[in-house]
Amino acid sequence: MSEAPYNEKPDLSVQIAGITFKNPVIAASGTFGYGQEYAGLMDVSCLGGICTKGLTLHPREGNRGRRLHETPSGLMNSIGLENPGIPAFIESELPAMLDLGPVIIANLSGSTIEEYQEGARLLSATKIDMIELNISCPNVKAGGMAFGLCPADAASVVQAVRRVSDKPLIVKLSPNAPDLVGVALACVDAGADALSLVNTFKALAFDIRRRKPLFDHVTAGLSGPAIKPLALRMVWDVCAAVQVPVIGMGGIASTEDALEFFMAGASAIQVGTATFPRPSTMIEIIEGLETYLRAERISHLSELSLQGRI
């Protein structure tokens, strides 16, 4: 006797810090502009969420010299947080973003605690849904070391932003931290509602003809499929340590990649570099997740997590 077909529609929705995403696929910061840039290439409204480009209190022109370099299975970037500044974003970009449909997450960066606080204060007065706090930025008052490399420095930024904002707060972690789990725990203790990881890995490339680094700032951030196994391990470690939702990212380019992050314990994922060569990647992942869950007779993505089971 043949088995009856499985007709239950899988539930792709997720809740993070009280915000409902219709599906767990989010466009990563710095790879999707403000959403409108991709509107002619895909149905942006199908996404679960969109993270803005990294926003700073004041406008930034970004880094000089070379900004991108392709590597085997990866991409190095040294953009330098080029953006119009938060006031200009609120006036010129945000209204159109809010009309797109997905959850809107403002990625907030800064070089001082005061910049983070004022930026958070301005963003919190808008209709954005969430703030994603990028703590991979250099702390100019502490010699340029990124806030996210030390648990105490990370906590100080989160506490400062938490004091001025009641928006749900995601903290984006750097894989370059010597004690990533320690930083994650410090952020949660300081008031983070969720965590996202990983940001890019610090990397280096040379121009062998000029015998100089390819990038003016010498090192740059590495993303893409090359970092996926490392990112997956870090997401696994952090999910095992914290009790808040984790958004996983790092080299996700297919449904199979996304499923691994859910098995590692992630509640949602962000897709970045893969969107450049194939703008349809995120739509394909959303469709692929539904197909997989239906085929495996799984009703919700949360059932995939292997945390505590192996």
Summary of the structure (lengths in Angstrom):
residues: 310
radius of gyration: 19.0
end to end distance: 34.7
largest distance: 71.7
contacts: 1097
relative contact order: 0.16
helix: 35%
strand: 22%
